[in-house]
Amino acid sequence: MVTVVSAVALVGLEASRVVVEATHSQGLPGTRIVGLPDTAVREAAERIRSAARRSGLGWPEDRVTLNLAPAALRKSGAGFDLPMALAVLGATGKVPREALVDLWAVGELGLDGTVRPVPGILPMAAAARDAGARLLLVASAAAVEASLVEGLEVVPVDSLAEAAAVLQGEQAARDVVATPAVVTSGAPDLADVRGQTVARRAVEVAAAGGHHLLLSGPPGCGKSMLAERMAGVLPPLSMDEALEVAAIHSVAGVRAPDAPLSLVPPFRSPHHTTSAPGLVGGGSGVGRPGELSLAHRGILFLDELLEMPRWVLDALRQPLESGHVRIVRTQAAVAFPADVLLVAATNPCPCGNLGSTSQACRCAPDRVERYRSRLSGPLSDRIDLQVELRPVDPDRLVGPGDGEPTAAVAARVAAARAVAAERWGPGTLNRSVPPAAVRATCHAGAVRALASAVEQLALSARSFDRALRVARTIADLAGDATVSTDHVDEAVAYRLATRLAAT
């Protein structure tokens, strides 16, 4: 008799149903797992046998065969432990077979029978629901995350013995106590930043339209402060967006399974020594999400931008344009979403004092040029707003605050995004609107003025389209339905900052 329990295989963010078939027959004692398992799945034979015996459920003294179908799909991770153990218990009569119909299970087993959570439980639970699962058994620590998926009955268990008791009807299934979603970001207030009026305005424009932003200036002028406070300016995520972000973080293993759902846009700030796979995703096997995908729907802040190697930075070019990362390996090809707002900060030279009014720059011209060449022209083209900051006047540091609080700026950003959503459709930012659609909302004189500026500054066609989108955002912040020459002039001004890219 063959017993069946459903499990989930995760490849990137794509979850697929895996049918776990178990049978036992006469022969030398042993447990064999087939169906393209990886090392972690093959090693499960020892874990599930020890867990069953130490739970008082016994284990067959003959030959046990476990098949994971479809055979062509590679199975990885320890999440197959629990469904394989339950399938064997069903085959030996320790668990009623009828209780396993439409049952799905995900969890790692300890040698003592403890059920442990595994990464990626959120997309796994969604796949189970979409496939018509009746019950999903998961580790208690993962139950809160799995319960975020509506329309699925989640049963938390602490041990294999408890799972068997629930399926035998000897113990009632425990309820999952979900925690409310978190809305507040806890980001510091924008009013803390002194001076830097132009940079503050650029932060507001970038947040309103989703435009990428580069802040350049000597140390201590407020670049990092502005980036950190920009997180509080963004509107909260919708429930669907929050679930999408949570699924990415779950797969990457950076989300606590019992953490509440957060409606706060993510803010990721990797160190400048981060590798290309760490930044855009990849690694061994089919790869995992990188910092770019972990910042999906939020901000990716790259401090000390020009300390990063050029080839690492250039890995951002295609994802920033398409909004997703595609990783191709011999085993599989996976895609991760990467719709981010890039905020970068850099010193103007290796010593950081170029342009400073208090300290002289010690860098030779050729050294400055090599330093700046790490930002290629094509990547610079994709950064819509480039702002040069100057040191703050000491009088402003001791005087009263001269900037607006986060709440006031966030209200204008939310209003501008609402206008854009009404014009282009829900969730659509000006950054991603086709150029032809933006031009239809512009005065003819504004388009001609932008074309003239592009010719004078020797900018690319991509820069033309991106500047036009920035002008559209500036008009939305001003409450204007049509883009005028004034809006274009401000958009072009953000391209007049010191050019850091190599020519």
Secondary structure as GFF3:
##gff-version 3
##sequence-region A 1 503
A	DSSP	beta_strand	3	11	.	.	.	ID=ss1
A	DSSP	beta_strand	14	25	.	.	.	ID=ss2
A	DSSP	beta_strand	30	34	.	.	.	ID=ss3
A	DSSP	alpha_helix	39	42	.	.	.	ID=ss4
A	DSSP	alpha_helix	44	54	.	.	.	ID=ss5
A	DSSP	beta_strand	63	69	.	.	.	ID=ss6
A	DSSP	three_ten_helix	78	80	.	.	.	ID=ss7
A	DSSP	alpha_helix	81	91	.	.	.	ID=ss8
A	DSSP	three_ten_helix	97	100	.	.	.	ID=ss9
A	DSSP	beta_strand	103	105	.	.	.	ID=ss10
A	DSSP	beta_strand	108	109	.	.	.	ID=ss11
A	DSSP	beta_strand	115	116	.	.	.	ID=ss12
A	DSSP	alpha_helix	121	130	.	.	.	ID=ss13
A	DSSP	beta_strand	135	139	.	.	.	ID=ss14
A	DSSP	alpha_helix	140	146	.	.	.	ID=ss15
A	DSSP	beta_strand	153	157	.	.	.	ID=ss16
A	DSSP	alpha_helix	160	168	.	.	.	ID=ss17
A	DSSP	three_ten_helix	190	192	.	.	.	ID=ss18
A	DSSP	alpha_helix	197	209	.	.	.	ID=ss19
A	DSSP	beta_strand	213	216	.	.	.	ID=ss20
A	DSSP	alpha_helix	223	230	.	.	.	ID=ss21
A	DSSP	alpha_helix	239	252	.	.	.	ID=ss22
A	DSSP	beta_strand	267	268	.	.	.	ID=ss23
A	DSSP	alpha_helix	276	280	.	.	.	ID=ss24
A	DSSP	beta_strand	281	282	.	.	.	ID=ss25
A	DSSP	beta_strand	288	289	.	.	.	ID=ss26
A	DSSP	alpha_helix	291	294	.	.	.	ID=ss27
A	DSSP	beta_strand	299	302	.	.	.	ID=ss28
A	DSSP	three_ten_helix	305	307	.	.	.	ID=ss29
A	DSSP	alpha_helix	310	314	.	.	.	ID=ss30
A	DSSP	alpha_helix	317	322	.	.	.	ID=ss31
A	DSSP	beta_strand	324	328	.	.	.	ID=ss32
A	DSSP	beta_strand	333	337	.	.	.	ID=ss33
A	DSSP	beta_strand	341	346	.	.	.	ID=ss34
A	DSSP	alpha_helix	365	372	.	.	.	ID=ss35
A	DSSP	alpha_helix	377	381	.	.	.	ID=ss36
A	DSSP	beta_strand	385	388	.	.	.	ID=ss37
A	DSSP	alpha_helix	394	398	.	.	.	ID=ss38
A	DSSP	alpha_helix	406	424	.	.	.	ID=ss39
A	DSSP	three_ten_helix	430	432	.	.	.	ID=ss40
A	DSSP	alpha_helix	435	439	.	.	.	ID=ss41
A	DSSP	alpha_helix	444	457	.	.	.	ID=ss42
A	DSSP	alpha_helix	461	478	.	.	.	ID=ss43
A	DSSP	alpha_helix	485	493	.	.	.	ID=ss44
###
